[in-house]
Each structure stands twice: as C-alpha cells, then as structure tokens.
Amino acid sequence: MIPLDHWIPDELHIMLRITDRLWSLVLHEIKESAIRNPITDPKTFKRNAKMWLKLFLTLSTGTPNNDNFVQGLYRPNDLTPYIHILVFHIHELMEKHKKWGLKAFSCGAVEKKNHQQVSEFFRKTLRDGENDVDQKSAIF
C-alpha cells in the first residue's frame, strides 16, 4: 500500500472513487429489493428503473445564489453505460433469462479482474523492491 504522504489525489480519481461507491450502493439496493422477491416482474423492474432514472436526473430549480434555488442531482451527461444498461436493457434480459434470476447479471467478476490488474500495475511501480518497508512510488 502506498503511504498517504506519497500520494497526491487528483480530481479524476476522487470522482471515480465517489462514483464507484455510489454506483455500488445503487446496485446493492436494486439487487436486494429484486432478489428478496423471487418473482420480480421484468415490467415492474423496468417501471421502477425508469422512476429511479427520473429521480437521478432531477434538474436544478430556481435562480442560483437565491433562496428559492434547489440543487438538482445529476445531468444526462452523467449517465454511465452501467446506468443505461440497468434502466433500458436489464428488464429485457430478465424476461429472456428468467431461470437465472437477477444475480446472473452481476458485473462483480469484471470489477474484480479490473481491481487485480490495477493492483498489479501499481505493485510494479514501487521502487526498492516489493518487500521493503520504505517503498517509494516511481510515479509522482
């Protein structure tokens, strides 16, 4: 692990980490509600996903720097491919592959592989060997 005094945060990676965490919470909530009910109807799932998307894309209202201003949530540009698949295609897959259930559409294996590859990359960027206590990153 890279010590905190050798790490410089950048906006991109902070936003990616926040987005990853929020996305995992959304997926967890959706999976839990759909998995608890083994007879989750794809049409109901589609309707709920579209209602969630409408909430996700709530626009700001009022005049900025005024008492009547209400900050919106996200813009359409903030939609990720995961969100698009969730809202517009998962219900189709649920209909087509009823026998597997919602757990079959998890991206956990892909995310785990990505984590392993990133960890391996940064492990190789350490100078002074892997086992040294005072490792210093070769990337600044």
N, C-alpha and C positions, 0 to 999 in steps of 0.2 A: 504494500500500500504506500502511496506517495504521501509523505508528511504534509500537513496543511501549510507549513511555511515554505514549501517548494511548489505550491500550486497556485496558479493565477486563474481565477474564474473569468470566463468570458460570457457575454450575453447569450450567445447561441446555445452553449451547453447548459446554462442555467435554465433557459426557456425550454430546451429539450427535456431536461430532468423534470421540470414542473409539468410539462405536457404529458410525459410518460406516466407520472404519478397520478395525475387527474384522469388520464385515459384508463389506467388500470382500475381506479376506483369506479368509474362509469361501467366498465365491463363487468367488474365484480358484482355491482348492483343489478345489472341486467341479467347476468347468469344466475344469480341467486334467486331472483324473482321468477325466472323462467324454469329453472331446474327444480325448484321446490314444487312447482305444479307440473307433474309429468305429462299432462295433456295440454301443454301450451299450444294454443292455436296459432298457426302462422299469420292469419289475418289479424288477430288480436295483437300479436307481436309487431306486425307492420304498423298498425294504428298507433300503438304505444311508442314505437320508434320515431314515427313522424311527429307525434306530440312532443317528444323529447327534443327532436331537432328544432322544432319551432321555439321551444324554450331556450335552447342552446344559442339560437340566432336572434335573441331578443335585442332589438335596437335601442340605442340611447334615445331618451325623450327630453324635451325642454331645451333651454339655452345653457351652454357651458358657462361656468362661473356665476350661476344664478341659483336661487333657492329651489326653483322648480326642476332642476336638472336631475335626471335619473340615469345613471350609467348603465349601458347595455352590457350584455355578456360577451358575445363573440360576433365577428363578421363572417360573411360567406367565404372570404379568402382564408379563414382559419380552419376550414374543414380539411380533414386529413383523409387519405384513402381508406383508412380503417373506419372512419365515421360514415363515409359514403357506402361502403360495403354493408355495414351494420344496418343502416336505415333503408337502403334501396335493394339489397340483394339477399341478406340472410333469410328473410321470410321465404324467398324462392327456394333456397337450399333446404330450409326446414320442411317445406312441402315435398320436395323431391326425395329427401333422405330421412323420412320420418323414423325409421328404425334406429338411427344412430343418436338422435337427440341433439340438443344444443352443444353439449360438451365436445362433439366431433369437430366443431368449427373454431376451436381454440387455436391461438397463434403462439401458445406457450413454447412449443418446440423451436419455432423460428426465432423467438425472442431469446431463448436460452442459447442457441447457437450464436446469435449476434453477440451476446454477453461474453461467451467464451472467446470469440475471435477478438473482441476489443480488449479483453483482459490479457490475452496472449500478446497482442501487439504492444500494449503498454508495459508488459513484463519485459519484453525485449528492448525497450527504450531506456532501461535502467543501466547506468554505468557502474563500474566497480563490482560486477558480478551479481548473481541473483541472491546469494545467501548473506551478503554483507549487511550489517545492521544500518550503516550510514549510507544507504544508497542515494544517489543523486540522479534526478531525471536528466536524460540527454536532450529533452525537449523543453525549451523555456518559453 
